[in-house]
Amino acid sequence: MSSRHFLQLDVFSPHPGAGNPLAVVLDAEGLDEAAMQAIARWTRLPETTFVFAPEVAGASYRIRMFSPQKEVPFAGHPSVGTAHAVLDAGLAAPVDGLLVQDGIAGALPLRVDGDGAARTIAIRTPRASVAEVTEATDPRLQAALQGWALGALPPARMAGGRSWWVVELRDEATLRALRPDWDAIAALAESTDSMGVFAYARSQGQAWDLAVRAFVGNGRRFEDAASGAANAVLAAWLDSRDALPGGARDYVVSQGREVGHDARLSLHIDAAGDVWSGGQVQTVIRGTLDW
């Protein structure tokens, strides 16, 4: 058993309690896959990440991330949060404003802006693609979307680090009032090998451009408080339809209010079409883990 540096963070959060929780284990050398999975079950957080020395030239560090059920190839909020933890621990420093994370999804750069409590971090997410576009009358979707007042764009299944159905609602009030049918969401997720439904609506007169809700039906059934990866595949979908909010390539998302959070995520689509997903991170717990 070894004593390892351990952090619990709040990601995409301007203050503690607003974003998505994440556990980070630094000094992960010597932990095998079974041990990492056991720690992730013990933390009972959406994801737990483990930091290793880099093995690829040019990488700042190596990462593995686990949900309580399985290893995850890529997720946005664990990537952004882990970069925050690595910077605070002095394990790496940005080069020309960038860190490089090495993991299952490959070497991905993270842009670091500012210092201290005002620092923001954004990761260039894996390329997402449109897997299929359909209608709300599709038999696979009918039960999950029953009674939903939909917006202008059709439902689509996006393939990225994770696969999501993206569904536009008529307006923000309609989105926030949704009461999902969890059995139908789970059936849709399982039948289409997706995470579930990522619902969104355009906002008017707010400090954010879109409001979003992530209904996870794959495995545990829950509403995600803040998902960088899901927002990245949505950004790719909107870009593919020339439907980015206000036509801008930078916009802000509000997520998590319906589950007691108030996350803010910043999305940027660069000239090459790559999506950067980020925001602020708060350290909530700092200590050691004996494992």
NORLIN-V884128 format. One record per pair of residues at least 12 apart in sequence whose ideal C-beta (glycine too) atoms are under 8 Angstrom apart, sorted by the first residue. I is the first residue (numbers start at 1). J is the second residue. D is the distance in Angstrom with one decimal. If there is no record, write none. Layout:
i->I j->J d->D
i->I j->J d->D
This chain:
i->1 j->290 d->5.6
i->1 j->291 d->6.2
i->2 j->27 d->7.4
i->2 j->30 d->6.5
i->2 j->290 d->7.3
i->2 j->291 d->6.8
i->3 j->288 d->4.8
i->3 j->289 d->7.3
i->3 j->290 d->5.3
i->4 j->25 d->5.6
i->4 j->26 d->6.5
i->4 j->27 d->4.2
i->4 j->28 d->6.9
i->4 j->288 d->6.4
i->4 j->289 d->5.0
i->4 j->290 d->7.7
i->4 j->291 d->6.5
i->5 j->25 d->7.5
i->5 j->26 d->4.0
i->5 j->27 d->5.4
i->5 j->89 d->6.6
i->5 j->288 d->6.1
i->5 j->289 d->7.8
i->6 j->23 d->7.1
i->6 j->24 d->7.2
i->6 j->25 d->5.7
i->6 j->26 d->7.4
i->6 j->285 d->7.7
i->6 j->286 d->7.8
i->6 j->287 d->5.5
i->6 j->288 d->5.8
i->6 j->289 d->3.9
i->7 j->23 d->7.2
i->7 j->24 d->4.5
i->7 j->26 d->7.4
i->7 j->85 d->5.0
i->7 j->88 d->7.9
i->7 j->283 d->6.1
i->7 j->285 d->6.6
i->7 j->286 d->5.6
i->7 j->287 d->8.0
i->8 j->21 d->6.4
i->8 j->22 d->7.2
i->8 j->23 d->5.5
i->8 j->24 d->7.8
i->8 j->43 d->7.9
i->8 j->45 d->7.6
i->8 j->283 d->7.9
i->8 j->284 d->5.0
i->8 j->285 d->3.9
i->9 j->21 d->7.1
i->9 j->22 d->4.7
i->9 j->23 d->7.8
i->9 j->24 d->6.4
i->9 j->81 d->4.5
i->9 j->84 d->6.4
i->9 j->85 d->6.6
i->9 j->281 d->5.6
i->9 j->282 d->6.6
i->9 j->283 d->5.9
i->9 j->284 d->6.3
i->10 j->22 d->7.8
i->10 j->281 d->7.0
i->10 j->282 d->4.3
i->10 j->284 d->5.4
i->11 j->77 d->4.2
i->11 j->78 d->7.7
i->11 j->80 d->5.6
i->11 j->81 d->4.2
i->11 j->84 d->7.8
i->11 j->226 d->6.6
i->11 j->228 d->7.8
i->11 j->263 d->8.0
i->11 j->279 d->7.2
i->11 j->281 d->5.2
i->12 j->77 d->6.1
i->12 j->80 d->7.2
i->12 j->226 d->4.3
i->12 j->228 d->6.8
i->12 j->255 d->7.6
i->12 j->263 d->4.3
i->12 j->264 d->6.4
i->12 j->265 d->5.0
i->12 j->278 d->7.9
i->12 j->279 d->3.9
i->12 j->280 d->7.1
i->12 j->281 d->7.6
i->13 j->226 d->7.6
i->13 j->261 d->8.0
i->13 j->263 d->6.1
i->13 j->264 d->7.8
i->13 j->279 d->7.3
i->13 j->280 d->6.1
i->13 j->281 d->6.9
i->13 j->282 d->5.1
i->14 j->264 d->6.2
i->14 j->280 d->5.6
i->15 j->282 d->6.5
i->16 j->282 d->4.8
i->16 j->284 d->5.4
i->17 j->261 d->7.2
i->18 j->256 d->7.4
i->18 j->261 d->5.6
i->18 j->262 d->4.3
i->18 j->263 d->5.8
i->18 j->264 d->7.7
i->19 j->77 d->7.4
i->19 j->225 d->6.6
i->19 j->226 d->5.0
i->19 j->256 d->7.2
i->19 j->261 d->6.3
i->19 j->263 d->4.4
i->19 j->279 d->7.5
i->19 j->281 d->7.8
i->19 j->282 d->7.3
i->20 j->46 d->6.4
i->20 j->77 d->4.7
i->20 j->224 d->7.0
i->20 j->225 d->4.6
i->20 j->226 d->3.9
i->20 j->227 d->7.2
i->20 j->256 d->7.4
i->20 j->261 d->7.3
i->20 j->263 d->6.4
i->21 j->45 d->5.0
i->21 j->46 d->6.9
i->21 j->225 d->7.8
i->21 j->284 d->7.6
i->22 j->45 d->6.3
i->22 j->46 d->7.3
i->22 j->47 d->5.9
i->22 j->48 d->7.4
i->22 j->49 d->6.9
i->22 j->77 d->6.1
i->22 j->78 d->5.5
i->22 j->81 d->4.1
i->22 j->82 d->7.6
i->23 j->39 d->7.9
i->23 j->40 d->7.8
i->23 j->43 d->4.3
i->23 j->45 d->5.1
i->23 j->47 d->7.7
i->23 j->48 d->4.2
i->23 j->49 d->7.3
i->24 j->48 d->7.4
i->24 j->49 d->5.2
i->24 j->50 d->8.0
i->24 j->51 d->6.8
i->24 j->81 d->6.4
i->24 j->82 d->5.5
i->24 j->85 d->4.3
i->25 j->39 d->6.5
i->25 j->48 d->6.8
i->25 j->49 d->7.1
i->25 j->50 d->4.9
i->25 j->51 d->7.0
i->25 j->289 d->6.2
i->26 j->51 d->5.0
i->26 j->85 d->6.6
i->26 j->86 d->7.7
i->26 j->89 d->5.6
i->26 j->91 d->7.0
i->27 j->51 d->7.7
i->28 j->50 d->3.8
i->28 j->51 d->5.5
i->28 j->52 d->5.4
i->28 j->64 d->7.6
i->29 j->52 d->6.1
i->29 j->53 d->7.0
i->31 j->50 d->6.3
i->31 j->291 d->7.3
i->33 j->71 d->7.3
i->35 j->291 d->6.6
i->36 j->48 d->7.6
i->36 j->50 d->5.4
i->36 j->64 d->6.3
i->36 j->66 d->5.5
i->36 j->71 d->7.8
i->37 j->66 d->5.7
i->37 j->70 d->7.6
i->37 j->71 d->7.3
i->39 j->66 d->7.7
i->39 j->289 d->7.3
i->39 j->291 d->6.2
i->40 j->66 d->3.7
i->40 j->67 d->6.5
i->40 j->68 d->5.5
i->41 j->68 d->4.9
i->43 j->68 d->7.7
i->44 j->68 d->6.1
i->45 j->68 d->7.8
i->46 j->67 d->6.5
i->46 j->77 d->7.7
i->46 j->224 d->7.0
i->47 j->65 d->5.2
i->47 j->66 d->6.7
i->47 j->67 d->5.6
i->47 j->72 d->6.2
i->47 j->75 d->5.7
i->47 j->77 d->7.3
i->47 j->78 d->4.3
i->48 j->65 d->7.1
i->48 j->66 d->5.4
i->49 j->63 d->5.6
i->49 j->64 d->7.0
i->49 j->65 d->4.6
i->49 j->66 d->7.8
i->49 j->78 d->4.8
i->49 j->81 d->7.2
i->49 j->82 d->4.6
i->50 j->63 d->7.0
i->50 j->64 d->4.8
i->50 j->65 d->7.5
i->50 j->66 d->7.6
i->51 j->63 d->6.1
i->51 j->82 d->6.4
i->51 j->85 d->7.2
i->51 j->86 d->6.3
i->51 j->91 d->7.0
i->52 j->64 d->7.3
i->54 j->102 d->5.8
i->55 j->102 d->6.7
i->56 j->102 d->4.7
i->56 j->107 d->5.8
i->58 j->100 d->5.8
i->58 j->107 d->6.9
i->59 j->100 d->4.8
i->59 j->101 d->7.2
i->59 j->102 d->3.8
i->59 j->107 d->5.6
i->60 j->86 d->6.9
i->60 j->92 d->3.9
i->60 j->99 d->4.4
i->60 j->100 d->5.0
i->60 j->101 d->6.8
i->61 j->82 d->8.0
i->61 j->86 d->5.5
i->61 j->91 d->6.2
i->61 j->92 d->5.5
i->61 j->99 d->7.8
i->61 j->101 d->6.7
i->61 j->102 d->7.1
i->62 j->101 d->8.0
i->62 j->102 d->4.7
i->62 j->103 d->6.7
i->63 j->78 d->7.8
i->63 j->79 d->7.2
i->63 j->82 d->5.6
i->63 j->101 d->5.6
i->63 j->102 d->7.0
i->63 j->103 d->4.6
i->64 j->103 d->6.6
i->64 j->104 d->7.6
i->65 j->78 d->4.7
i->65 j->79 d->7.9
i->65 j->82 d->7.8
i->65 j->103 d->7.3
i->67 j->219 d->7.6
i->68 j->220 d->7.8
i->69 j->219 d->5.3
i->69 j->220 d->7.4
i->71 j->104 d->7.6
i->72 j->162 d->8.0
i->73 j->103 d->7.6
i->73 j->104 d->4.3
i->73 j->105 d->5.4
i->73 j->161 d->5.8
i->73 j->162 d->8.0
i->74 j->103 d->7.0
i->74 j->104 d->6.9
i->74 j->105 d->3.9
i->74 j->108 d->7.8
i->74 j->125 d->7.5
i->74 j->126 d->5.7
i->74 j->161 d->3.4
i->74 j->162 d->7.5
i->74 j->229 d->6.3
i->75 j->161 d->6.7
i->75 j->162 d->7.3
i->75 j->227 d->7.4
i->75 j->228 d->7.0
i->75 j->229 d->5.0
i->76 j->123 d->6.3
i->76 j->125 d->6.3
i->76 j->227 d->6.4
i->76 j->228 d->1.9
i->76 j->229 d->4.2
i->76 j->230 d->7.7
i->76 j->231 d->7.0
i->76 j->232 d->6.1
i->76 j->277 d->4.7
i->77 j->226 d->5.8
i->77 j->227 d->6.5
i->77 j->228 d->4.9
i->77 j->229 d->7.9
i->79 j->101 d->5.9
i->79 j->108 d->7.0
i->79 j->110 d->7.0
i->79 j->123 d->4.6
i->79 j->228 d->7.1
i->80 j->110 d->7.1
i->80 j->121 d->4.9
i->80 j->122 d->7.1
i->80 j->123 d->5.8
i->80 j->228 d->6.1
i->80 j->277 d->7.5
i->80 j->278 d->5.7
i->80 j->279 d->6.9
i->80 j->281 d->6.3
i->81 j->281 d->5.4
i->82 j->101 d->7.2
i->83 j->99 d->5.4
i->83 j->101 d->6.8
i->83 j->110 d->4.8
i->83 j->112 d->7.2
i->83 j->121 d->5.0
i->83 j->123 d->7.4
i->84 j->119 d->7.4
i->84 j->121 d->6.0
i->84 j->281 d->3.9
i->84 j->283 d->7.5
i->85 j->283 d->7.9
i->86 j->99 d->7.1
i->87 j->99 d->7.5
i->87 j->112 d->7.0
i->87 j->119 d->7.8
i->88 j->283 d->6.8
i->94 j->112 d->4.6
i->97 j->111 d->6.0
i->97 j->112 d->5.8
i->97 j->113 d->7.3
i->98 j->110 d->6.5
i->98 j->111 d->6.0
i->98 j->112 d->7.1
i->99 j->112 d->6.3
i->101 j->123 d->7.1
i->105 j->126 d->5.0
i->105 j->161 d->5.9
i->106 j->126 d->7.4
i->108 j->123 d->5.8
i->108 j->124 d->5.6
i->108 j->125 d->7.5
i->108 j->126 d->7.2
i->109 j->123 d->7.5
i->109 j->124 d->5.2
i->110 j->122 d->6.7
i->110 j->123 d->4.7
i->110 j->124 d->7.5
i->110 j->278 d->7.9
i->111 j->123 d->7.9
i->111 j->124 d->7.7
i->111 j->276 d->6.4
i->111 j->278 d->7.2
i->117 j->280 d->7.7
i->117 j->282 d->7.9
i->118 j->280 d->7.5
i->119 j->280 d->6.9
i->119 j->281 d->7.6
i->120 j->266 d->6.9
i->120 j->278 d->5.7
i->120 j->279 d->6.1
i->120 j->280 d->5.5
i->121 j->278 d->5.3
i->121 j->279 d->7.6
i->121 j->281 d->6.6
i->122 j->266 d->6.6
i->122 j->268 d->6.6
i->122 j->276 d->4.3
i->122 j->277 d->6.1
i->122 j->278 d->2.6
i->122 j->279 d->7.6
i->123 j->228 d->7.0
i->123 j->276 d->6.7
i->123 j->277 d->6.1
i->123 j->278 d->6.5
i->124 j->270 d->8.0
i->124 j->274 d->5.2
i->124 j->275 d->7.4
i->124 j->276 d->5.3
i->125 j->160 d->6.9
i->125 j->161 d->6.8
i->125 j->228 d->7.2
i->125 j->229 d->6.4
i->125 j->232 d->3.8
i->125 j->233 d->8.0
i->125 j->274 d->7.5
i->125 j->275 d->5.1
i->125 j->276 d->7.2
i->125 j->277 d->5.5
i->126 j->160 d->5.8
i->126 j->161 d->4.9
i->127 j->160 d->7.3
i->127 j->236 d->7.6
i->127 j->273 d->7.9
i->127 j->274 d->7.0
i->128 j->158 d->5.2
i->128 j->159 d->6.5
i->128 j->160 d->3.3
i->128 j->161 d->7.8
i->128 j->232 d->6.4
i->128 j->233 d->4.2
i->128 j->236 d->3.9
i->128 j->237 d->7.5
i->128 j->275 d->7.2
i->129 j->158 d->7.2
i->129 j->159 d->5.3
i->129 j->160 d->7.5
i->129 j->236 d->7.5
i->130 j->156 d->5.8
i->130 j->157 d->7.8
i->130 j->158 d->6.2
i->130 j->159 d->7.8
i->130 j->236 d->8.0
i->130 j->237 d->6.6
i->130 j->240 d->5.9
i->131 j->156 d->7.7
i->131 j->157 d->4.4
i->131 j->158 d->6.4
i->131 j->159 d->4.3
i->131 j->163 d->6.7
i->132 j->156 d->6.7
i->132 j->157 d->4.9
i->133 j->154 d->5.5
i->133 j->155 d->7.6
i->133 j->156 d->4.6
i->134 j->154 d->6.6
i->134 j->155 d->5.8
i->134 j->156 d->7.3
i->134 j->157 d->7.7
i->135 j->154 d->5.9
i->135 j->155 d->7.1
i->136 j->148 d->7.5
i->136 j->150 d->5.8
i->136 j->154 d->7.8
i->136 j->155 d->6.1
i->136 j->167 d->8.0
i->138 j->155 d->7.4
i->140 j->188 d->6.0
i->140 j->191 d->6.1
i->140 j->192 d->6.4
i->141 j->155 d->6.0
i->141 j->165 d->7.3
i->141 j->188 d->6.6
i->143 j->181 d->6.5
i->143 j->184 d->3.8
i->143 j->187 d->6.9
i->143 j->188 d->7.6
i->144 j->165 d->8.0
i->144 j->180 d->7.6
i->144 j->181 d->6.4
i->144 j->184 d->4.2
i->144 j->185 d->5.3
i->144 j->187 d->7.5
i->144 j->188 d->4.6
i->144 j->197 d->6.1
i->145 j->167 d->6.5
i->145 j->197 d->7.8
i->146 j->181 d->6.9
i->146 j->184 d->7.3
i->148 j->167 d->7.3
i->148 j->169 d->6.6
i->148 j->174 d->7.7
i->148 j->178 d->6.8
i->148 j->199 d->7.8
i->149 j->169 d->6.6
i->149 j->170 d->4.3
i->149 j->174 d->5.0
i->150 j->167 d->6.9
i->150 j->168 d->6.2
i->150 j->169 d->6.4
i->150 j->170 d->6.5
i->151 j->168 d->3.4
i->151 j->169 d->5.6
i->151 j->170 d->5.3
i->151 j->171 d->7.8
i->151 j->201 d->6.6
i->151 j->202 d->7.5
i->152 j->168 d->6.5
i->153 j->168 d->4.6
i->153 j->237 d->7.9
i->153 j->238 d->8.0
i->153 j->241 d->6.1
i->153 j->243 d->6.2
i->155 j->167 d->4.8
i->155 j->168 d->8.0
i->156 j->237 d->5.7
i->157 j->192 d->6.3
i->157 j->194 d->6.2
i->158 j->233 d->4.0
i->158 j->234 d->7.4
i->158 j->236 d->6.5
i->158 j->237 d->5.4
i->159 j->233 d->7.9
i->160 j->229 d->6.5
i->160 j->232 d->6.5
i->160 j->233 d->4.2
i->160 j->236 d->7.0
i->161 j->229 d->5.0
i->161 j->232 d->7.9
i->161 j->233 d->8.0
i->162 j->194 d->7.8
i->162 j->195 d->5.0
i->162 j->229 d->5.7
i->162 j->230 d->7.3
i->162 j->233 d->7.7
i->163 j->192 d->7.5
i->163 j->193 d->6.3
i->163 j->194 d->4.2
i->163 j->195 d->6.4
i->164 j->194 d->5.9
i->164 j->195 d->5.2
i->164 j->196 d->7.0
i->164 j->197 d->7.4
i->164 j->198 d->4.4
i->164 j->214 d->7.8
i->164 j->230 d->5.4
i->164 j->233 d->5.5
i->164 j->234 d->7.6
i->165 j->188 d->6.8
i->165 j->192 d->7.3
i->165 j->194 d->5.8
i->165 j->196 d->7.0
i->165 j->197 d->4.8
i->165 j->198 d->6.7
i->166 j->198 d->5.1
i->166 j->200 d->6.8
i->166 j->233 d->6.9
i->166 j->234 d->5.2
i->166 j->237 d->5.1
i->167 j->197 d->5.7
i->167 j->198 d->7.2
i->167 j->199 d->5.0
i->167 j->200 d->7.4
i->168 j->199 d->7.8
i->168 j->200 d->5.9
i->168 j->201 d->6.8
i->169 j->199 d->5.7
i->169 j->200 d->6.9
i->169 j->201 d->4.2
i->170 j->201 d->7.0
i->171 j->201 d->5.6
i->171 j->202 d->7.3
i->171 j->204 d->8.0
i->172 j->201 d->4.7
i->172 j->202 d->7.3
i->172 j->203 d->4.9
i->172 j->204 d->7.5
i->172 j->206 d->7.6
i->172 j->211 d->4.7
i->174 j->201 d->6.5
i->175 j->199 d->5.9
i->175 j->200 d->7.0
i->175 j->201 d->3.9
i->175 j->211 d->5.5
i->175 j->212 d->7.8
i->175 j->213 d->6.2
i->176 j->211 d->6.7
i->176 j->213 d->7.8
i->176 j->257 d->7.0
i->176 j->258 d->6.3
i->178 j->199 d->6.5
i->178 j->213 d->6.6
i->180 j->197 d->7.4
i->180 j->215 d->4.9
i->180 j->223 d->7.8
i->182 j->215 d->7.8
i->182 j->217 d->6.8
i->182 j->221 d->4.7
i->185 j->197 d->5.8
i->185 j->215 d->5.0
i->185 j->217 d->3.8
i->185 j->221 d->7.0
i->186 j->217 d->3.8
i->186 j->218 d->7.6
i->186 j->221 d->5.7
i->187 j->217 d->7.5
i->188 j->217 d->6.5
i->189 j->216 d->7.6
i->189 j->217 d->3.6
i->189 j->218 d->4.3
i->190 j->217 d->7.3
i->190 j->218 d->6.9
i->194 j->218 d->6.8
i->195 j->214 d->7.8
i->195 j->216 d->5.6
i->195 j->217 d->7.4
i->195 j->218 d->5.0
i->195 j->230 d->7.3
i->196 j->214 d->7.2
i->196 j->215 d->4.8
i->196 j->216 d->4.8
i->196 j->217 d->3.9
i->196 j->218 d->6.1
i->197 j->214 d->7.9
i->197 j->215 d->4.7
i->197 j->217 d->7.5
i->198 j->212 d->6.5
i->198 j->213 d->7.6
i->198 j->214 d->5.2
i->198 j->215 d->7.6
i->198 j->227 d->7.7
i->198 j->230 d->4.8
i->198 j->233 d->7.4
i->198 j->234 d->5.9
i->199 j->212 d->6.8
i->199 j->213 d->4.9
i->199 j->214 d->7.9
i->199 j->215 d->6.9
i->200 j->212 d->4.5
i->200 j->213 d->7.8
i->200 j->234 d->6.0
i->202 j->245 d->6.3
i->203 j->254 d->7.2
i->206 j->254 d->7.1
i->207 j->252 d->6.9
i->207 j->254 d->7.9
i->208 j->251 d->8.0
i->208 j->252 d->4.4
i->208 j->253 d->5.9
i->208 j->254 d->4.1
i->208 j->264 d->6.7
i->209 j->245 d->3.8
i->209 j->246 d->6.6
i->209 j->248 d->7.8
i->209 j->251 d->4.0
i->209 j->252 d->5.5
i->209 j->253 d->7.1
i->210 j->234 d->7.9
i->210 j->245 d->5.8
i->210 j->251 d->6.6
i->210 j->252 d->7.8
i->210 j->253 d->4.9
i->210 j->254 d->7.3
i->211 j->253 d->7.4
i->211 j->254 d->4.9
i->211 j->255 d->7.4
i->211 j->257 d->8.0
i->212 j->230 d->7.5
i->212 j->231 d->6.5
i->212 j->234 d->6.9
i->212 j->253 d->5.5
i->212 j->254 d->7.3
i->212 j->255 d->5.0
i->213 j->255 d->7.0
i->213 j->258 d->6.3
i->214 j->227 d->4.9
i->214 j->230 d->5.1
i->214 j->255 d->7.1
i->223 j->258 d->6.5
i->223 j->259 d->5.0
i->224 j->255 d->7.8
i->224 j->256 d->7.9
i->225 j->255 d->6.9
i->225 j->256 d->3.9
i->225 j->259 d->5.5
i->225 j->260 d->8.0
i->225 j->261 d->4.1
i->225 j->263 d->6.1
i->226 j->255 d->5.0
i->226 j->256 d->5.3
i->226 j->261 d->6.7
i->226 j->263 d->3.5
i->226 j->265 d->6.4
i->227 j->255 d->7.2
i->228 j->265 d->6.3
i->228 j->277 d->4.0
i->228 j->278 d->7.2
i->228 j->279 d->7.9
i->229 j->277 d->7.3
i->231 j->253 d->5.5
i->231 j->255 d->7.5
i->231 j->265 d->5.4
i->231 j->267 d->6.0
i->231 j->277 d->5.6
i->232 j->267 d->7.2
i->232 j->275 d->4.5
i->232 j->277 d->4.6
i->235 j->267 d->4.8
i->235 j->269 d->5.8
i->235 j->275 d->4.6
i->235 j->277 d->7.5
i->236 j->269 d->7.9
i->236 j->273 d->7.9
i->236 j->275 d->5.6
i->239 j->269 d->5.3
i->239 j->273 d->6.7
i->239 j->275 d->7.6
i->244 j->269 d->6.9
i->249 j->268 d->6.4
i->249 j->269 d->4.6
i->249 j->270 d->7.5
i->250 j->266 d->7.1
i->250 j->267 d->7.1
i->250 j->268 d->5.1
i->250 j->269 d->8.0
i->251 j->266 d->7.8
i->251 j->267 d->5.5
i->252 j->264 d->6.1
i->252 j->265 d->7.1
i->252 j->266 d->5.8
i->252 j->267 d->7.6
i->253 j->265 d->4.5
i->253 j->266 d->7.8
i->253 j->267 d->6.4
i->263 j->279 d->7.3
i->264 j->279 d->5.9
i->264 j->280 d->7.8
i->265 j->277 d->6.3
i->265 j->278 d->7.2
i->265 j->279 d->5.1
i->266 j->278 d->5.4
i->266 j->279 d->5.5
